[in-house]
Amino acid sequence: MARLTGISPVLLVADLDRAVGYYRDRLGFACQTHGDPPNFATADRDEATILLALADQADRLVPHWQIVDKMWNAYIRVDDVDAIYAEVQERGAGIDYTIYDAPHGFREFGVQDPDGHDIAFGQRIAP
């Protein structure tokens, strides 16, 4: 039987260059733009990929937390959340919520990108 090998959330962005800069410089992703002029980008880091698509109606962008309180647009599982937390702080990413042990069994923190998307990084806590 075929295996699922990954999932990539697609985030709509108002300014592709600004979004690419954030994911590259603040979160450490390798980014590649596509289109002429660019209207789509891939942001890759290790086994995680986020896709960025330029929205032609930026005023209609609604991050998930504006509809459901404290809801992420993407949740990235990591093997050392404390190290990622320190790294993104050093890179200047604004922390949306600080690192803590969540009741659902993950140690996690969140950042918010320039379009208001909440991106969480979490590591499963050993039982």
C-alpha atoms as a printed R data frame, in Angstrom:
    type eleno elety resid chain resno       x      y       z
1   ATOM     1    CA   MET     A     1   0.000  0.000   0.000
2   ATOM     2    CA   ALA     A     2   1.236  3.527  -0.803
3   ATOM     3    CA   ARG     A     3   2.524  5.678   2.095
4   ATOM     4    CA   LEU     A     4   1.821  9.325   2.779
5   ATOM     5    CA   THR     A     5   5.197 11.052   2.926
6   ATOM     6    CA   GLY     A     6   4.372 14.575   4.039
7   ATOM     7    CA   ILE     A     7   1.913 17.408   4.099
8   ATOM     8    CA   SER     A     8   2.455 21.013   3.093
9   ATOM     9    CA   PRO     A     9   0.087 23.739   4.228
10  ATOM    10    CA   VAL     A    10  -0.574 26.466   1.673
11  ATOM    11    CA   LEU     A    11  -0.604 29.953   3.172
12  ATOM    12    CA   LEU     A    12  -2.025 32.886   1.237
13  ATOM    13    CA   VAL     A    13   0.131 36.012   1.506
14  ATOM    14    CA   ALA     A    14  -0.339 39.673   0.646
15  ATOM    15    CA   ASP     A    15   3.310 40.302  -0.323
16  ATOM    16    CA   LEU     A    16   5.340 37.332  -1.562
17  ATOM    17    CA   ASP     A    17   8.743 39.000  -1.170
18  ATOM    18    CA   ARG     A    18   7.944 39.971   2.428
19  ATOM    19    CA   ALA     A    19   6.713 36.456   3.248
20  ATOM    20    CA   VAL     A    20   9.755 34.790   1.642
21  ATOM    21    CA   GLY     A    21  12.060 37.118   3.573
22  ATOM    22    CA   TYR     A    22  10.383 36.214   6.848
23  ATOM    23    CA   TYR     A    23  10.457 32.441   6.344
24  ATOM    24    CA   ARG     A    24  14.072 32.596   5.109
25  ATOM    25    CA   ASP     A    25  15.580 35.128   7.516
26  ATOM    26    CA   ARG     A    26  13.527 34.664  10.686
27  ATOM    27    CA   LEU     A    27  12.683 30.949  10.550
28  ATOM    28    CA   GLY     A    28  15.638 29.522   8.584
29  ATOM    29    CA   PHE     A    29  13.753 28.047   5.632
30  ATOM    30    CA   ALA     A    30  15.283 27.780   2.145
31  ATOM    31    CA   CYS     A    31  12.851 29.507  -0.204
32  ATOM    32    CA   GLN     A    32  12.350 29.372  -3.931
33  ATOM    33    CA   THR     A    33   9.920 31.547  -5.881
34  ATOM    34    CA   HIS     A    34   8.001 30.519  -8.987
35  ATOM    35    CA   GLY     A    35   6.162 32.382 -11.730
36  ATOM    36    CA   ASP     A    36   6.899 35.422 -13.857
37  ATOM    37    CA   PRO     A    37   6.321 37.632 -11.994
38  ATOM    38    CA   PRO     A    38   6.648 35.429  -8.908
39  ATOM    39    CA   ASN     A    39   3.299 34.460  -7.370
40  ATOM    40    CA   PHE     A    40   4.176 31.245  -5.509
41  ATOM    41    CA   ALA     A    41   7.013 30.072  -3.267
42  ATOM    42    CA   THR     A    42   8.202 26.966  -1.507
43  ATOM    43    CA   ALA     A    43   9.742 27.243   1.954
44  ATOM    44    CA   ASP     A    44  11.689 24.122   2.932
45  ATOM    45    CA   ARG     A    45  13.561 23.206   6.073
46  ATOM    46    CA   ASP     A    46  14.575 19.634   6.750
47  ATOM    47    CA   GLU     A    47  11.380 17.576   6.289
48  ATOM    48    CA   ALA     A    48   8.984 20.532   6.604
49  ATOM    49    CA   THR     A    49   7.593 22.434   3.618
50  ATOM    50    CA   ILE     A    50   5.268 25.413   3.666
51  ATOM    51    CA   LEU     A    51   3.836 26.694   0.397
52  ATOM    52    CA   LEU     A    52   3.208 30.417  -0.045
53  ATOM    53    CA   ALA     A    53   0.719 31.686  -2.617
54  ATOM    54    CA   LEU     A    54   0.259 35.356  -3.489
55  ATOM    55    CA   ALA     A    55  -3.329 36.459  -2.888
56  ATOM    56    CA   ASP     A    56  -4.783 38.956  -5.328
57  ATOM    57    CA   GLN     A    57  -7.245 40.141  -2.666
58  ATOM    58    CA   ALA     A    58  -5.015 40.693   0.362
59  ATOM    59    CA   ASP     A    59  -7.830 42.352   2.309
60  ATOM    60    CA   ARG     A    60  -9.640 39.003   2.403
61  ATOM    61    CA   LEU     A    61  -6.830 37.101   4.174
62  ATOM    62    CA   VAL     A    62  -8.060 35.728   7.495
63  ATOM    63    CA   PRO     A    63  -5.618 33.854   9.742
64  ATOM    64    CA   HIS     A    64  -7.198 30.932  11.597
65  ATOM    65    CA   TRP     A    65  -6.843 32.569  15.052
66  ATOM    66    CA   GLN     A    66  -9.226 35.317  13.925
67  ATOM    67    CA   ILE     A    67 -11.957 32.675  13.499
68  ATOM    68    CA   VAL     A    68 -11.036 30.128  16.206
69  ATOM    69    CA   ASP     A    69  -9.223 31.478  19.276
70  ATOM    70    CA   LYS     A    70  -5.583 30.395  19.493
71  ATOM    71    CA   MET     A    71  -5.723 28.270  16.326
72  ATOM    72    CA   TRP     A    72  -2.643 27.760  14.148
73  ATOM    73    CA   ASN     A    73  -2.339 27.881  10.391
74  ATOM    74    CA   ALA     A    74   0.499 25.355  10.534
75  ATOM    75    CA   TYR     A    75   1.929 23.119  13.246
76  ATOM    76    CA   ILE     A    76   5.477 21.912  12.644
77  ATOM    77    CA   ARG     A    77   6.721 18.964  14.674
78  ATOM    78    CA   VAL     A    78  10.415 19.147  15.614
79  ATOM    79    CA   ASP     A    79  12.916 16.960  17.449
80  ATOM    80    CA   ASP     A    80  14.329 19.731  19.709
81  ATOM    81    CA   VAL     A    81  11.789 22.472  20.323
82  ATOM    82    CA   ASP     A    82  13.985 24.287  22.857
83  ATOM    83    CA   ALA     A    83  16.781 24.617  20.274
84  ATOM    84    CA   ILE     A    84  14.375 25.889  17.584
85  ATOM    85    CA   TYR     A    85  12.895 28.333  20.104
86  ATOM    86    CA   ALA     A    86  16.345 29.767  20.874
87  ATOM    87    CA   GLU     A    87  17.257 29.881  17.186
88  ATOM    88    CA   VAL     A    88  14.205 31.772  15.963
89  ATOM    89    CA   GLN     A    89  14.530 34.246  18.835
90  ATOM    90    CA   GLU     A    90  18.146 34.841  17.811
91  ATOM    91    CA   ARG     A    91  16.992 35.321  14.202
92  ATOM    92    CA   GLY     A    92  14.559 38.014  15.377
93  ATOM    93    CA   ALA     A    93  11.253 36.212  14.842
94  ATOM    94    CA   GLY     A    94   8.561 37.706  17.042
95  ATOM    95    CA   ILE     A    95   7.256 35.092  19.448
96  ATOM    96    CA   ASP     A    96   3.468 34.869  19.429
97  ATOM    97    CA   TYR     A    97   3.365 32.658  22.525
98  ATOM    98    CA   THR     A    98   6.287 31.439  24.583
99  ATOM    99    CA   ILE     A    99   7.416 27.879  24.969
100 ATOM   100    CA   TYR     A   100   5.436 25.720  27.375
101 ATOM   101    CA   ASP     A   101   4.179 22.185  27.928
102 ATOM   102    CA   ALA     A   102   0.706 22.098  26.349
103 ATOM   103    CA   PRO     A   103  -2.054 19.895  27.760
104 ATOM   104    CA   HIS     A   104  -2.246 17.945  24.484
105 ATOM   105    CA   GLY     A   105   1.177 16.394  25.105
106 ATOM   106    CA   PHE     A   106   3.518 18.692  23.183
107 ATOM   107    CA   ARG     A   107   6.111 21.213  24.309
108 ATOM   108    CA   GLU     A   108   5.511 24.106  21.913
109 ATOM   109    CA   PHE     A   109   5.724 27.779  21.029
110 ATOM   110    CA   GLY     A   110   4.359 29.913  18.247
111 ATOM   111    CA   VAL     A   111   5.358 32.715  15.916
112 ATOM   112    CA   GLN     A   112   3.226 34.920  13.716
113 ATOM   113    CA   ASP     A   113   4.271 35.700  10.143
114 ATOM   114    CA   PRO     A   114   3.766 39.101   8.469
115 ATOM   115    CA   ASP     A   115   0.314 38.065   7.232
116 ATOM   116    CA   GLY     A   116  -0.828 37.076  10.720
117 ATOM   117    CA   HIS     A   117  -0.565 33.306  10.223
118 ATOM   118    CA   ASP     A   118   0.251 31.500  13.449
119 ATOM   119    CA   ILE     A   119   2.987 28.923  12.983
120 ATOM   120    CA   ALA     A   120   3.578 26.573  15.928
121 ATOM   121    CA   PHE     A   121   6.644 24.439  16.557
122 ATOM   122    CA   GLY     A   122   6.143 21.474  18.870
123 ATOM   123    CA   GLN     A   123   7.820 18.370  20.203
124 ATOM   124    CA   ARG     A   124   5.914 15.459  21.700
125 ATOM   125    CA   ILE     A   125   6.559 15.132  25.429
126 ATOM   126    CA   ALA     A   126   7.612 11.642  26.467
127 ATOM   127    CA   PRO     A   127   4.899 10.006  28.603
